[in-house]
């Protein structure tokens, strides 16, 4: 598939600088949600580039280094677990994506955003943008953003969270609701990094 088709269409329509935007970590029980915005050189070849979820961790890590080295600009932002509990995960995702766009060193003419949502009840993507369903597998810019967001979030979970709260073994499950994670929640209860609003079913099922 031609991953530059969407960008090319917008360039031909007069857009100059285009960034791809995606988020990672909407589903885990703990840790921040991350978003990334990336401006790639036009038609840059990045062999193996694809939706981050379709790549192995090793390939994502290798592409992360290549993208950050070759991008014209990139920005990574996050919204913490406590704020996710306050504003809900949809608003947190929208806030993180706009923060990532705002963090770019250059102002894009257009943002290509993965998915079909661009606003919640409190926060929205306010930069000029179009939404592309499945964009992380259709657009080079969004695919690159998905890799930066996913790798950044996984590194944080496996590094910082695992060091702060070793009993939860975050390096193993990255905060997702795996059987092991729920077993450790049963044993130790939640920690400050957990999203309390994501634990309601678990709390309801406790004896």
C-alpha positions as CSV (number, residue, x, y, z in Angstrom):
1,X,0.0,0.0,0.0
2,X,1.2,3.5,-0.8
3,X,1.6,5.1,2.6
4,X,2.1,8.6,1.1
5,X,-1.2,8.8,-0.8
6,X,-3.0,10.8,1.8
7,X,-0.2,13.3,2.2
8,X,0.3,13.6,-1.5
9,X,-3.4,14.4,-2.0
10,X,-3.2,17.2,0.6
11,X,0.0,18.6,-0.8
12,X,-1.7,18.7,-4.2
13,X,-4.6,20.5,-2.7
14,X,-2.3,23.2,-1.3
15,X,-1.2,22.0,2.1
16,X,2.4,22.7,2.8
17,X,3.5,21.2,6.1
18,X,1.6,18.1,7.2
19,X,2.0,16.2,10.5
20,X,0.7,12.8,11.5
21,X,-0.9,12.4,14.9
22,X,-1.7,9.3,16.9
23,X,-2.0,8.3,20.5
24,X,-1.2,5.2,22.5
25,X,-2.2,3.8,25.9
26,X,-6.0,4.5,25.9
27,X,-6.8,1.0,27.2
28,X,-4.3,0.2,30.1
29,X,-5.3,0.2,33.7
30,X,-2.3,2.4,34.7
31,X,0.0,5.1,33.5
32,X,-0.5,8.1,31.2
33,X,-1.9,8.2,27.7
34,X,0.6,9.3,25.2
35,X,0.3,11.1,21.8
36,X,2.9,12.0,19.2
37,X,2.9,14.4,16.2
38,X,5.4,14.0,13.4
39,X,6.4,16.0,10.4
40,X,8.4,13.7,8.0
41,X,10.4,14.8,4.9
42,X,8.1,14.3,1.9
43,X,8.2,10.7,0.5
44,X,10.8,9.6,3.1
45,X,11.5,5.9,2.8
46,X,11.3,4.1,6.1
47,X,11.4,0.3,5.3
48,X,9.0,-1.6,7.5
49,X,6.9,1.4,8.5
50,X,3.4,0.4,9.5
51,X,0.8,0.7,12.2
52,X,2.8,0.2,15.5
53,X,0.4,-2.5,16.6
54,X,1.4,-4.7,13.7
55,X,5.1,-4.5,14.4
56,X,7.3,-6.4,16.9
57,X,8.7,-4.4,19.8
58,X,12.2,-4.7,18.2
59,X,11.0,-3.3,14.9
60,X,9.2,-0.4,16.7
61,X,12.3,0.4,18.6
62,X,14.4,0.5,15.5
63,X,11.9,2.6,13.6
64,X,11.6,5.0,16.6
65,X,15.3,5.8,16.3
66,X,15.1,6.3,12.6
67,X,12.0,8.5,12.7
68,X,13.3,10.7,15.5
69,X,16.6,11.1,13.6
70,X,15.1,11.9,10.2
71,X,11.9,13.8,11.0
72,X,11.7,17.5,10.3
73,X,9.9,17.9,13.6
74,X,8.3,15.6,16.2
75,X,6.7,16.1,19.6
76,X,5.5,13.6,22.2
77,X,3.0,14.5,24.9
78,X,1.2,12.7,27.7
79,X,-1.7,13.1,30.1
80,X,-1.3,11.5,33.5
81,X,-3.5,8.9,35.1
82,X,-4.9,11.3,37.7
83,X,-6.1,13.7,35.0
84,X,-7.5,10.8,33.0
85,X,-9.7,10.0,36.0
86,X,-10.7,13.7,36.2
87,X,-11.6,14.4,32.6
88,X,-12.1,10.8,31.1
89,X,-10.0,9.0,28.6
90,X,-11.6,10.5,25.5
91,X,-10.8,14.1,26.7
92,X,-7.4,13.0,27.8
93,X,-6.7,11.5,24.3
94,X,-7.8,14.8,22.6
95,X,-5.8,16.9,25.0
96,X,-2.6,14.8,24.5
97,X,-2.9,15.0,20.7
98,X,-3.3,18.7,20.7
99,X,-0.4,19.1,23.1
100,X,1.7,17.0,20.8
101,X,0.8,19.2,17.8
102,X,1.5,22.4,19.8
103,X,4.9,21.0,20.8
104,X,6.2,20.8,17.2
105,X,8.8,23.3,16.4
106,X,6.9,24.3,13.3
107,X,3.2,25.0,12.8
108,X,1.7,22.4,10.4
109,X,-0.8,23.5,7.8
110,X,-2.7,20.2,8.4
111,X,-2.7,17.4,10.9
112,X,-3.7,13.9,9.8
113,X,-5.2,12.2,12.8
114,X,-5.8,8.5,13.3
115,X,-9.4,7.5,14.0
116,X,-12.8,9.2,13.8
117,X,-12.8,11.3,16.9
118,X,-11.5,14.8,17.2
119,X,-13.2,16.1,20.3
120,X,-14.5,15.2,23.7
121,X,-16.8,17.2,26.0
122,X,-13.9,19.3,27.3
123,X,-11.0,19.0,24.9
124,X,-10.7,18.9,21.1
125,X,-8.1,18.9,18.4
126,X,-8.2,22.6,17.4
127,X,-5.5,22.6,14.7
128,X,-6.6,22.2,11.2
129,X,-7.0,18.5,10.6
130,X,-8.7,15.6,9.0
131,X,-9.5,12.2,10.6
132,X,-8.5,9.0,8.9
133,X,-10.0,5.8,10.2
134,X,-7.2,3.2,10.4
135,X,-4.8,5.9,9.5
136,X,-1.9,4.3,11.3
137,X,-1.9,1.7,8.5
138,X,-2.7,4.1,5.6
139,X,-0.6,7.2,6.2
140,X,3.2,7.3,6.6
141,X,2.9,10.3,8.9
142,X,0.3,8.7,11.2
143,X,2.2,5.4,11.2
144,X,5.3,7.3,12.3
145,X,3.4,9.1,15.1
146,X,1.9,5.8,16.2
147,X,5.3,4.3,16.7
148,X,6.6,7.3,18.6
149,X,3.6,7.3,20.9
150,X,3.6,3.5,21.5
151,X,7.4,3.2,22.1
152,X,7.4,6.2,24.4
153,X,4.6,4.9,26.5
154,X,6.0,1.3,26.7
155,X,9.4,2.7,27.7
156,X,7.8,4.7,30.4
157,X,5.8,1.8,31.7
158,X,8.7,-0.7,31.6
159,X,11.2,1.9,33.0
160,X,9.8,4.5,35.3
161,X,6.7,2.7,36.5
162,X,8.5,-0.5,36.9
163,X,11.2,1.2,39.1
164,X,8.6,3.1,41.2
165,X,6.3,0.1,41.7
166,X,8.3,-3.1,41.2
167,X,5.6,-5.3,42.8
168,X,3.3,-4.7,39.9
169,X,5.8,-5.9,37.2
170,X,4.9,-3.1,34.8
171,X,7.8,-4.2,32.6
172,X,6.0,-7.4,31.9
173,X,2.5,-6.2,31.0
174,X,3.0,-2.4,30.4
175,X,-0.1,-1.6,32.5
176,X,-2.6,-3.5,30.4
177,X,-5.3,-5.5,32.0
178,X,-3.6,-8.9,31.8
179,X,-4.3,-11.8,34.1
180,X,-1.0,-11.2,35.8
181,X,-1.8,-7.5,36.4
182,X,-5.2,-8.3,37.9
183,X,-3.5,-10.9,40.2
184,X,-1.1,-8.3,41.4
185,X,-3.9,-5.8,41.9
186,X,-5.6,-8.5,44.0
187,X,-2.4,-8.9,46.0
188,X,-1.4,-5.3,46.5
189,X,-4.3,-3.1,45.6
190,X,-3.9,0.0,43.3
191,X,-1.0,2.3,43.4
192,X,-0.9,6.1,42.5
193,X,-0.2,5.2,38.8
194,X,-3.4,3.3,38.4
195,X,-6.4,4.9,36.7
196,X,-9.1,4.6,39.4
197,X,-11.9,4.9,36.9
198,X,-10.6,1.9,35.0
199,X,-10.7,-0.3,38.1
200,X,-14.4,-0.1,38.9
201,X,-15.2,-3.6,37.5
202,X,-12.2,-5.0,39.4
203,X,-13.3,-3.2,42.6
204,X,-16.9,-4.4,42.2
205,X,-15.7,-8.0,41.9
206,X,-13.6,-8.0,45.0
207,X,-14.9,-10.0,48.0
